[in-house]
Amino acid sequence: MQTFDLEAHPTFAPGQVTGVSVRWQMLPTGKLMLRYRVDGCGALVVPPFKGHGQADELWKTTCFELFLYDGDGRYREFNFSPSGQWALYGFSGYRNRAGEAVLRDMPEIKHEQGDSVFVQTVFIDSTILLGAERAALAAVVEEAGGRPSYWALAHNGLKPDFHDPFGFRIGLKDGAPQ
């Protein structure tokens, strides 16, 4: 189990949110658990439940993300929304979509919110990690008034760009962060 602290992009400062972190844990059941934690969630916009299933444009509001780099410029993007919806996209190169990516099992997405902490937990079959060399973690956090902040392991430009290879900072070996 490892915990990764994400950094807010300096151009889009958060309002009340003071931190975003992600706990990565392989479970004995063969699932990967990603637990995203938002501290200072008093003004957090949480999309309402829309049922479990695939949907696009989840990043337009609060959404948590995982990127897996497979080598030779190929990577996959996973979006997990508090609404219960998710998305998976495959790329053959930087922002170059490549066909339909398919999941064997639908991810399970749950969240809890207190006065100051929001936690979203995602359980997904660990076979998604097969072939992945590196990973990136990210979050779009919307606060009241339409105020977005963009969180990642690292940022490399004037605009937030979770697809930038610079952010793929987690080396993977047999599915485990190194």
MDTraj code that builds the backbone (N, CA, C; nanometers):
import mdtraj as md
import numpy as np

residues = "MET GLN THR PHE ASP LEU GLU ALA HIS PRO THR PHE ALA PRO GLY GLN VAL THR GLY VAL SER VAL ARG TRP GLN MET LEU PRO THR GLY LYS LEU MET LEU ARG TYR ARG VAL ASP GLY CYS GLY ALA LEU VAL VAL PRO PRO PHE LYS GLY HIS GLY GLN ALA ASP GLU LEU TRP LYS THR THR CYS PHE GLU LEU PHE LEU TYR ASP GLY ASP GLY ARG TYR ARG GLU PHE ASN PHE SER PRO SER GLY GLN TRP ALA LEU TYR GLY PHE SER GLY TYR ARG ASN ARG ALA GLY GLU ALA VAL LEU ARG ASP MET PRO GLU ILE LYS HIS GLU GLN GLY ASP SER VAL PHE VAL GLN THR VAL PHE ILE ASP SER THR ILE LEU LEU GLY ALA GLU ARG ALA ALA LEU ALA ALA VAL VAL GLU GLU ALA GLY GLY ARG PRO SER TYR TRP ALA LEU ALA HIS ASN GLY LEU LYS PRO ASP PHE HIS ASP PRO PHE GLY PHE ARG ILE GLY LEU LYS ASP GLY ALA PRO GLN".split()
xyz = np.array([
    [0.0849, -0.1173, 0.0000],
    [0.0000, 0.0000, 0.0000],
    [0.0894, 0.1236, 0.0000],
    [0.0537, 0.2177, -0.0873],
    [0.1249, 0.3457, -0.0924],
    [0.0236, 0.4584, -0.1028],
    [0.0614, 0.5735, -0.0485],
    [-0.0225, 0.6922, -0.0602],
    [0.0549, 0.7978, -0.1375],
    [-0.0120, 0.8600, -0.2330],
    [0.0479, 0.9622, -0.3177],
    [-0.0246, 1.0946, -0.2958],
    [0.0522, 1.1993, -0.2693],
    [-0.0041, 1.3336, -0.2561],
    [-0.0037, 1.4008, -0.3923],
    [-0.1169, 1.4587, -0.4299],
    [-0.1274, 1.5299, -0.5568],
    [-0.1071, 1.6792, -0.5326],
    [-0.0614, 1.7484, -0.6361],
    [-0.0388, 1.8931, -0.6301],
    [-0.1423, 1.9639, -0.7158],
    [-0.1905, 2.0770, -0.6660],
    [-0.2835, 2.1588, -0.7446],
    [-0.2044, 2.2350, -0.8499],
    [-0.2614, 2.2461, -0.9695],
    [-0.1980, 2.3279, -1.0731],
    [-0.2002, 2.4728, -1.0262],
    [-0.0868, 2.5437, -1.0344],
    [-0.0787, 2.6801, -0.9791],
    [-0.1707, 2.7816, -1.0467],
    [-0.2096, 2.7574, -1.1696],
    [-0.2967, 2.8522, -1.2402],
    [-0.4416, 2.8434, -1.1922],
    [-0.4780, 2.7288, -1.1338],
    [-0.6155, 2.7065, -1.0891],
    [-0.6156, 2.6713, -0.9406],
    [-0.5919, 2.7714, -0.8571],
    [-0.5844, 2.7492, -0.7130],
    [-0.7203, 2.7059, -0.6582],
    [-0.7202, 2.6094, -0.5667],
    [-0.8459, 2.5678, -0.5058],
    [-0.8978, 2.6750, -0.4104],
    [-1.0261, 2.6634, -0.3765],
    [-1.0858, 2.7542, -0.2796],
    [-1.0603, 2.7027, -0.1385],
    [-1.1459, 2.6123, -0.0921],
    [-1.1336, 2.5568, 0.0429],
    [-1.0535, 2.4276, 0.0482],
    [-1.0374, 2.3612, -0.0649],
    [-0.9664, 2.2326, -0.0663],
    [-0.8194, 2.2560, -0.0307],
    [-0.7713, 2.1773, 0.0664],
    [-0.6328, 2.1932, 0.1128],
    [-0.5417, 2.0802, 0.0682],
    [-0.5986, 1.9738, 0.0139],
    [-0.5143, 1.8647, -0.0311],
    [-0.5948, 1.7533, -0.0952],
    [-0.5268, 1.6802, -0.1847],
    [-0.5838, 1.5619, -0.2478],
    [-0.4752, 1.4540, -0.2445],
    [-0.5121, 1.3360, -0.1995],
    [-0.4178, 1.2250, -0.1966],
    [-0.4874, 1.0990, -0.2464],
    [-0.4053, 0.9997, -0.2817],
    [-0.4589, 0.8734, -0.3331],
    [-0.3828, 0.7586, -0.2684],
    [-0.4582, 0.6667, -0.2111],
    [-0.3989, 0.5442, -0.1567],
    [-0.4169, 0.4340, -0.2604],
    [-0.3071, 0.3663, -0.2941],
    [-0.3044, 0.2580, -0.3941],
    [-0.2784, 0.1289, -0.3189],
    [-0.3706, 0.0331, -0.3303],
    [-0.3531, -0.0921, -0.2584],
    [-0.4044, -0.2095, -0.3407],
    [-0.3232, -0.3137, -0.3490],
    [-0.3648, -0.4383, -0.4118],
    [-0.4323, -0.5222, -0.3042],
    [-0.5515, -0.5726, -0.3321],
    [-0.6266, -0.6504, -0.2344],
    [-0.6129, -0.7995, -0.2629],
    [-0.6252, -0.8832, -0.1614],
    [-0.6150, -1.0281, -0.1813],
    [-0.7211, -1.0827, -0.2775],
    [-0.8270, -1.0079, -0.3002],
    [-0.9347, -1.0508, -0.3903],
    [-0.8989, -1.0352, -0.5379],
    [-0.7807, -0.9769, -0.5668],
    [-0.7432, -0.9533, -0.7057],
    [-0.7886, -0.8178, -0.7565],
    [-0.8360, -0.7351, -0.6673],
    [-0.8803, -0.6001, -0.7034],
    [-0.7715, -0.4989, -0.6681],
    [-0.7685, -0.3935, -0.7468],
    [-0.6892, -0.2756, -0.7147],
    [-0.7844, -0.1791, -0.6461],
    [-0.7430, -0.1270, -0.5299],
    [-0.8229, -0.0267, -0.4607],
    [-0.7505, 0.1072, -0.4717],
    [-0.8208, 0.2069, -0.5233],
    [-0.7710, 0.3440, -0.5259],
    [-0.8631, 0.4247, -0.4360],
    [-0.8067, 0.4843, -0.3314],
    [-0.8870, 0.5648, -0.2388],
    [-0.8411, 0.7098, -0.2506],
    [-0.9259, 0.7912, -0.3140],
    [-0.8990, 0.9335, -0.3352],
    [-0.9551, 1.0108, -0.2159],
    [-0.8747, 1.0976, -0.1568],
    [-0.9157, 1.1753, -0.0395],
    [-0.9014, 1.3236, -0.0708],
    [-1.0072, 1.3994, -0.0446],
    [-1.0068, 1.5443, -0.0630],
    [-1.0237, 1.6068, 0.0750],
    [-0.9241, 1.6826, 0.1189],
    [-0.9311, 1.7542, 0.2465],
    [-0.9795, 1.8965, 0.2223],
    [-1.0626, 1.9454, 0.3145],
    [-1.1183, 2.0795, 0.2984],
    [-1.2322, 2.0799, 0.1992],
    [-1.3234, 1.9847, 0.2120],
    [-1.4266, 1.9627, 0.1104],
    [-1.5554, 2.0423, 0.1342],
    [-1.5522, 2.1453, 0.2168],
    [-1.6728, 2.2194, 0.2512],
    [-1.7508, 2.2752, 0.1335],
    [-1.6839, 2.3111, 0.0258],
    [-1.7513, 2.3687, -0.0917],
    [-1.7462, 2.2743, -0.2122],
    [-1.7075, 2.1491, -0.1892],
    [-1.6924, 2.0525, -0.2980],
    [-1.8252, 2.0267, -0.3683],
    [-1.8222, 2.0273, -0.5008],
    [-1.9384, 1.9907, -0.5810],
    [-1.9296, 1.8408, -0.6076],
    [-2.0284, 1.7673, -0.5587],
    [-2.0328, 1.6224, -0.5777],
    [-2.1459, 1.5915, -0.6746],
    [-2.1123, 1.5397, -0.7935],
    [-2.2181, 1.5069, -0.8895],
    [-2.3159, 1.4068, -0.8293],
    [-2.4453, 1.4232, -0.8562],
    [-2.5443, 1.3291, -0.8022],
    [-2.5307, 1.1915, -0.8664],
    [-2.5767, 1.0900, -0.7955],
    [-2.5726, 0.9532, -0.8454],
    [-2.6527, 0.9421, -0.9750],
    [-2.5908, 0.8824, -1.0773],
    [-2.6568, 0.8664, -1.2075],
    [-2.6610, 0.7206, -1.2503],
    [-2.6332, 0.6311, -1.1584],
    [-2.6310, 0.4896, -1.1919],
    [-2.4903, 0.4460, -1.2278],
    [-2.4702, 0.3171, -1.2283],
    [-2.3385, 0.2627, -1.2617],
    [-2.3317, 0.2378, -1.4112],
    [-2.2265, 0.2852, -1.4729],
    [-2.2098, 0.2616, -1.6155],
    [-2.1132, 0.3604, -1.6771],
    [-2.0877, 0.3396, -1.8016],
    [-1.9917, 0.4200, -1.8753],
    [-2.0556, 0.5510, -1.9217],
    [-1.9781, 0.6600, -1.9158],
    [-2.0261, 0.7915, -1.9593],
    [-1.9061, 0.8768, -2.0001],
    [-1.9313, 0.9741, -2.0842],
    [-1.8255, 1.0653, -2.1289],
    [-1.8341, 1.1980, -2.0544],
    [-1.7276, 1.2750, -2.0668],
    [-1.7176, 1.4114, -2.0148],
    [-1.7345, 1.4199, -1.8632],
    [-1.6923, 1.3168, -1.7935],
    [-1.7014, 1.3172, -1.6477],
    [-1.6089, 1.4212, -1.5856],
    [-1.5030, 1.4570, -1.6571],
    [-1.4026, 1.5518, -1.6086],
    [-1.4557, 1.6954, -1.6019],
    [-1.5765, 1.7201, -1.6483],
    [-1.6306, 1.8562, -1.6455],
    [-1.6718, 1.9000, -1.5053],
    [-1.6716, 1.8072, -1.4098],
    [-1.6968, 1.8381, -1.2696],
    [-1.6056, 1.7461, -1.1876],
    [-1.6289, 1.7353, -1.0601],
    [-1.5433, 1.6536, -0.9744],
    [-1.5321, 1.5117, -1.0294],
    [-1.4072, 1.4695, -1.0513],
    [-1.3790, 1.3400, -1.1133],
    [-1.2380, 1.2978, -1.0740],
    [-1.2179, 1.1692, -1.0559],
    [-1.0872, 1.1163, -1.0151],
    [-1.0349, 1.0256, -1.1255],
    [-0.9031, 1.0324, -1.1510],
    [-0.8490, 0.9693, -1.2706],
    [-0.7259, 0.8840, -1.2434],
    [-0.7069, 0.7860, -1.3296],
    [-0.5897, 0.6996, -1.3320],
    [-0.5461, 0.6894, -1.4772],
    [-0.4168, 0.7063, -1.5010],
    [-0.3589, 0.6881, -1.6341],
    [-0.2564, 0.5761, -1.6248],
    [-0.2550, 0.4878, -1.7235],
    [-0.1578, 0.3790, -1.7296],
    [-0.0834, 0.3859, -1.8620],
    [0.0489, 0.3958, -1.8536],
    [0.1341, 0.4019, -1.9719],
    [0.1801, 0.2611, -2.0052],
    [0.1540, 0.2181, -2.1297],
    [0.1827, 0.0815, -2.1723],
    [0.3085, 0.0683, -2.2586],
    [0.3779, 0.1779, -2.2852],
    [0.4971, 0.1727, -2.3675],
    [0.4707, 0.2173, -2.5096],
    [0.5752, 0.2575, -2.5787],
    [0.5665, 0.3019, -2.7187],
    [0.4625, 0.4124, -2.7379],
    [0.4442, 0.4971, -2.6379],
    [0.3508, 0.6085, -2.6470],
    [0.2070, 0.5730, -2.6160],
    [0.1758, 0.4446, -2.6015],
    [0.0385, 0.4006, -2.5752],
    [0.0040, 0.4158, -2.4267],
    [-0.1177, 0.4629, -2.4016],
    [-0.1636, 0.4728, -2.2621],
    [-0.3153, 0.4662, -2.2557],
    [-0.3642, 0.4454, -2.1333],
    [-0.5079, 0.4383, -2.1081],
    [-0.5453, 0.5396, -2.0005],
    [-0.6647, 0.5935, -2.0137],
    [-0.7180, 0.6905, -1.9175],
    [-0.8465, 0.6339, -1.8576],
    [-0.8536, 0.6329, -1.7245],
    [-0.9723, 0.5902, -1.6514],
    [-1.0264, 0.7107, -1.5760],
    [-1.1561, 0.7362, -1.5876],
    [-1.2238, 0.8428, -1.5128],
    [-1.3248, 0.7763, -1.4203],
    [-1.3268, 0.8202, -1.2928],
    [-1.4188, 0.7656, -1.1939],
    [-1.4929, 0.8817, -1.1288],
    [-1.6231, 0.8868, -1.1473],
    [-1.7028, 0.9974, -1.0953],
    [-1.7782, 0.9566, -0.9693],
    [-1.7954, 1.0516, -0.8759],
    [-1.8814, 1.0239, -0.7608],
    [-2.0253, 0.9917, -0.8024],
    [-2.0625, 1.0231, -0.9256],
    [-2.1969, 0.9931, -0.9760],
    [-2.2192, 0.8434, -0.9927],
    [-2.1108, 0.7641, -0.9812],
    [-2.1179, 0.6199, -1.0038],
    [-2.0775, 0.5822, -1.1449],
    [-2.0589, 0.6813, -1.2310],
    [-2.0217, 0.6559, -1.3698],
    [-1.8694, 0.6520, -1.3859],
    [-1.8249, 0.5943, -1.4945],
    [-1.6834, 0.5808, -1.5227],
    [-1.6611, 0.5872, -1.6730],
    [-1.5342, 0.6059, -1.7098],
    [-1.4966, 0.6074, -1.8515],
    [-1.3596, 0.5436, -1.8667],
    [-1.3360, 0.4886, -1.9832],
    [-1.2066, 0.4307, -2.0188],
    [-1.1769, 0.4686, -2.1626],
    [-1.0573, 0.5242, -2.1837],
    [-1.0145, 0.5639, -2.3174],
    [-0.8753, 0.5069, -2.3432],
    [-0.8527, 0.4602, -2.4651],
    [-0.7215, 0.4135, -2.5064],
    [-0.6600, 0.5126, -2.6037],
    [-0.5280, 0.5301, -2.5938],
    [-0.4550, 0.6242, -2.6791],
    [-0.3333, 0.5550, -2.7387],
    [-0.3069, 0.5823, -2.8663],
    [-0.1890, 0.5268, -2.9334],
    [-0.0701, 0.6215, -2.9238],
    [-0.0939, 0.7432, -2.8803],
    [0.0074, 0.8464, -2.8612],
    [-0.0582, 0.9637, -2.7916],
    [0.0184, 1.0689, -2.7687],
    [-0.0309, 1.1843, -2.6938],
    [-0.1644, 1.2342, -2.7492],
    [-0.2707, 1.2176, -2.6714],
    [-0.4072, 1.2607, -2.7020],
    [-0.4605, 1.2067, -2.8351],
    [-0.4032, 1.0968, -2.8818],
    [-0.4454, 1.0345, -3.0070],
    [-0.5286, 0.9109, -2.9737],
    [-0.6619, 0.9286, -2.9700],
    [-0.7517, 0.8184, -2.9332],
    [-0.7338, 0.7023, -3.0291],
    [-0.7395, 0.5816, -2.9746],
    [-0.7174, 0.4612, -3.0542],
    [-0.8239, 0.3572, -3.0221],
    [-0.9304, 0.3575, -3.0960],
    [-1.0333, 0.2552, -3.0809],
    [-1.1014, 0.2564, -2.9454],
    [-1.1792, 0.1545, -2.9223],
    [-1.2529, 0.1419, -2.7970],
    [-1.1751, 0.0542, -2.6997],
    [-1.1512, 0.1063, -2.5822],
    [-1.0900, 0.0270, -2.4762],
    [-1.2033, -0.0416, -2.3992],
    [-1.1784, -0.1641, -2.3557],
    [-1.2832, -0.2437, -2.2911],
    [-1.2353, -0.2910, -2.1544],
    [-1.3257, -0.2884, -2.0580],
    [-1.2984, -0.3419, -1.9249],
    [-1.3653, -0.4778, -1.9107],
    [-1.2953, -0.5686, -1.8446],
    [-1.3522, -0.7008, -1.8193],
    [-1.4676, -0.6914, -1.7192],
    [-1.4462, -0.6145, -1.6124],
    [-1.5479, -0.5956, -1.5089],
    [-1.5657, -0.4470, -1.4812],
    [-1.6874, -0.4076, -1.4559],
    [-1.7178, -0.2687, -1.4253],
    [-1.6564, -0.2316, -1.2896],
    [-1.5950, -0.1120, -1.2793],
    [-1.5405, -0.0710, -1.1498],
    [-1.6534, -0.0427, -1.0493],
    [-1.6204, -0.0607, -0.9239],
    [-1.7130, -0.0287, -0.8158],
    [-1.6673, 0.1041, -0.7553],
    [-1.7563, 0.2013, -0.7499],
    [-1.7227, 0.3360, -0.7030],
    [-1.8127, 0.3702, -0.5854],
    [-1.7503, 0.4064, -0.4724],
    [-1.8246, 0.4450, -0.3524],
    [-1.7636, 0.5734, -0.2976],
    [-1.8456, 0.6537, -0.2314],
    [-1.7876, 0.7709, -0.1659],
    [-1.8587, 0.8020, -0.0351],
    [-1.7839, 0.8731, 0.0498],
    [-1.8344, 0.9197, 0.1781],
    [-1.7883, 1.0630, 0.1949],
    [-1.8703, 1.1437, 0.2621],
    [-1.8327, 1.2831, 0.2835],
    [-1.8662, 1.3238, 0.4258],
    [-1.7678, 1.3846, 0.4905],
    [-1.7877, 1.4437, 0.6214],
    [-1.7829, 1.5948, 0.6081],
    [-1.7685, 1.6635, 0.7200],
    [-1.7628, 1.8100, 0.7173],
    [-1.6384, 1.8626, 0.6468],
    [-1.5265, 1.7906, 0.6616],
    [-1.4023, 1.8429, 0.6052],
    [-1.3295, 1.7451, 0.5130],
    [-1.3755, 1.6205, 0.5044],
    [-1.3069, 1.5200, 0.4231],
    [-1.4075, 1.4478, 0.3331],
    [-1.3700, 1.4340, 0.2070],
    [-1.4448, 1.3552, 0.1096],
    [-1.3541, 1.2406, 0.0673],
    [-1.4065, 1.1189, 0.0649],
    [-1.3283, 1.0026, 0.0242],
    [-1.4064, 0.9258, -0.0817],
    [-1.3402, 0.9015, -0.1947],
    [-1.3989, 0.8152, -0.2977],
    [-1.3090, 0.6944, -0.3135],
    [-1.3697, 0.5764, -0.3047],
    [-1.2954, 0.4524, -0.3182],
    [-1.3401, 0.3816, -0.4457],
    [-1.2417, 0.3391, -0.5229],
    [-1.2663, 0.2679, -0.6477],
    [-1.2038, 0.1294, -0.6353],
    [-1.2839, 0.0276, -0.6654],
    [-1.2350, -0.1094, -0.6721],
    [-1.2444, -0.1512, -0.8179],
    [-1.1312, -0.1979, -0.8731],
    [-1.1279, -0.2354, -1.0138],
    [-1.0377, -0.3574, -1.0291],
    [-1.0728, -0.4451, -1.1212],
    [-0.9955, -0.5664, -1.1419],
    [-0.8505, -0.5311, -1.1729],
    [-0.7577, -0.5918, -1.1008],
    [-0.6159, -0.5569, -1.1159],
    [-0.5576, -0.5990, -1.2509],
    [-0.6328, -0.6741, -1.3320],
    [-0.5811, -0.7097, -1.4639],
    [-0.5618, -0.5859, -1.5516],
    [-0.6213, -0.4723, -1.5151],
    [-0.5982, -0.3497, -1.5930],
    [-0.4516, -0.3102, -1.5900],
    [-0.3775, -0.3584, -1.4904],
    [-0.2373, -0.3206, -1.4749],
    [-0.1433, -0.4026, -1.5634],
    [-0.1933, -0.5103, -1.6214],
    [-0.1085, -0.5952, -1.7056],
    [-0.0519, -0.5138, -1.8214],
    [0.0782, -0.5178, -1.8371],
    [0.1449, -0.4461, -1.9458],
    [0.1771, -0.3013, -1.9160],
    [0.1256, -0.2477, -1.8072],
    [0.1515, -0.1067, -1.7742],
    [0.2909, -0.0910, -1.7135],
    [0.3639, 0.0085, -1.7628],
    [0.4990, 0.0373, -1.7141],
    [0.5012, 0.1491, -1.6104],
    [0.4099, 0.2461, -1.6280],
    [0.4044, 0.3624, -1.5387],
    [0.2586, 0.4035, -1.5217],
    [0.2366, 0.4828, -1.4176],
    [0.1008, 0.5309, -1.3904],
    [0.1048, 0.6777, -1.3508],
    [-0.0096, 0.7413, -1.3670],
    [-0.0309, 0.8781, -1.3205],
    [-0.1650, 0.8812, -1.2489],
    [-0.1749, 0.9633, -1.1478],
    [-0.2985, 0.9835, -1.0736],
    [-0.3354, 1.1300, -1.0841],
    [-0.4652, 1.1579, -1.0935],
    [-0.5082, 1.2968, -1.1110],
    [-0.6507, 1.3131, -1.0592],
    [-0.6893, 1.4390, -1.0424],
    [-0.8264, 1.4697, -0.9999],
    [-0.8654, 1.6075, -1.0512],
    [-0.9901, 1.6166, -1.0939],
    [-1.0530, 1.7456, -1.1207],
    [-1.1449, 1.7680, -1.0015],
    [-1.1266, 1.8799, -0.9334],
    [-1.2056, 1.9091, -0.8146],
    [-1.2812, 2.0389, -0.8385],
    [-1.4150, 2.0272, -0.8429],
    [-1.4968, 2.1465, -0.8606],
    [-1.5524, 2.1889, -0.7256],
    [-1.5422, 2.3202, -0.6994],
    [-1.5997, 2.3755, -0.5776],
    [-1.7137, 2.4699, -0.6148],
    [-1.7946, 2.5054, -0.5174],
    [-1.9117, 2.5911, -0.5396],
    [-1.8730, 2.7132, -0.6225],
    [-1.9648, 2.7537, -0.7082],
    [-1.9397, 2.8684, -0.7945],
    [-1.8680, 2.8310, -0.9230],
    [-1.8580, 2.7007, -0.9518],
    [-1.7928, 2.6573, -1.0749],
    [-1.6426, 2.6726, -1.0729],
    [-1.5824, 2.6656, -0.9542],
    [-1.4388, 2.6859, -0.9398],
    [-1.3660, 2.5512, -0.9493],
    [-1.2967, 2.5229, -1.0623],
    [-1.2229, 2.3972, -1.0739],
    [-1.0776, 2.4120, -1.0284],
    [-1.0243, 2.3041, -0.9742],
    [-0.8798, 2.2937, -0.9530],
    [-0.8385, 2.1583, -1.0094],
    [-0.7139, 2.1506, -1.0539],
    [-0.6636, 2.0327, -1.1234],
    [-0.5439, 1.9796, -1.0465],
    [-0.5523, 1.8560, -1.0047],
    [-0.4548, 1.7940, -0.9159],
    [-0.3859, 1.6781, -0.9865],
    [-0.2529, 1.6711, -0.9733],
    [-0.1748, 1.5632, -1.0343],
    [-0.0474, 1.5414, -0.9536],
    [0.0228, 1.4358, -0.9866],
    [0.1512, 1.4089, -0.9212],
    [0.2517, 1.5190, -0.9524],
    [0.2439, 1.5761, -1.0735],
    [0.3327, 1.6844, -1.1169],
    [0.2685, 1.7540, -1.2364],
    [0.3006, 1.8800, -1.2513],
    [0.2499, 1.9596, -1.3643],
    [0.3694, 2.0130, -1.4429],
    [0.3480, 2.0315, -1.5736],
    [0.4596, 2.0685, -1.6603],
    [0.4195, 2.1750, -1.7616],
    [0.3424, 2.2732, -1.7223],
    [0.3048, 2.3752, -1.8191],
    [0.2109, 2.4773, -1.7595],
    [0.1765, 2.5753, -1.8426],
    [0.0886, 2.6813, -1.7982],
    [-0.0565, 2.6356, -1.7863],
    [-0.0916, 2.5271, -1.8567],
    [-0.2260, 2.4716, -1.8502],
    [-0.2181, 2.3308, -1.7902],
    [-0.3206, 2.2915, -1.7161],
    [-0.3225, 2.1530, -1.6665],
    [-0.3318, 2.0564, -1.7842],
    [-0.2539, 1.9492, -1.7794],
    [-0.2565, 1.8498, -1.8868],
    [-0.2213, 1.7137, -1.8292],
    [-0.3240, 1.6384, -1.7911],
    [-0.3021, 1.5076, -1.7311],
    [-0.2453, 1.4074, -1.8305],
    [-0.2527, 1.4362, -1.9607],
    [-0.2009, 1.3459, -2.0639],
    [-0.0503, 1.3633, -2.0857],
    [0.0076, 1.4676, -2.0307],
    [0.1500, 1.4945, -2.0482],
    [0.2316, 1.3800, -1.9866],
    [0.3201, 1.3162, -2.0639],
    [0.4011, 1.2065, -2.0100],
    [0.4816, 1.2461, -1.8858],
    [0.5047, 1.3744, -1.8659],
    [0.5759, 1.4244, -1.7490],
    [0.5084, 1.3797, -1.6190],
    [0.3771, 1.3635, -1.6225],
    [0.3025, 1.3277, -1.5027],
    [0.2985, 1.1792, -1.4709],
    [0.3460, 1.0945, -1.5625],
    [0.3443, 0.9501, -1.5402],
    [0.4633, 0.9139, -1.4512],
    [0.4507, 0.9413, -1.3240],
    [0.5620, 0.9362, -1.2290],
    [0.5741, 0.8072, -1.1497],
    [0.4727, 0.7231, -1.1559],
    [0.4744, 0.6026, -1.0735],
    [0.5225, 0.4858, -1.1585],
    [0.6412, 0.4366, -1.1284],
    [0.6912, 0.3168, -1.1959],
    [0.6160, 0.1958, -1.1439],
    [0.5825, 0.1028, -1.2326],
    [0.5088, -0.0171, -1.1922],
    [0.5909, -0.1424, -1.2196],
    [0.5833, -0.2342, -1.1257],
    [0.6442, -0.3652, -1.1443],
    [0.5440, -0.4675, -1.0945],
    [0.4972, -0.5533, -1.1828],
    [0.3950, -0.6525, -1.1494],
    [0.2720, -0.5857, -1.0875],
    [0.2360, -0.4684, -1.1375],
    [0.1174, -0.3998, -1.0915],
    [0.1330, -0.3179, -0.9647],
    [0.2513, -0.3222, -0.9059],
    [0.2737, -0.2497, -0.7799],
    [0.3591, -0.1265, -0.8048],
    [0.3269, -0.0159, -0.7390],
    [0.4099, 0.1051, -0.7515],
    [0.5505, 0.0815, -0.6991],
    [0.6471, 0.1380, -0.7669],
    [0.7881, 0.1246, -0.7251],
    [0.8400, 0.2561, -0.6708],
])
top = md.Topology()
chain = top.add_chain()
for i, resn in enumerate(residues, 1):
    res = top.add_residue(resn, chain, resSeq=i)
    for name in ("N", "CA", "C"):
        top.add_atom(name, md.element.get_by_symbol(name[0]), res)
traj = md.Trajectory(xyz[None], top)
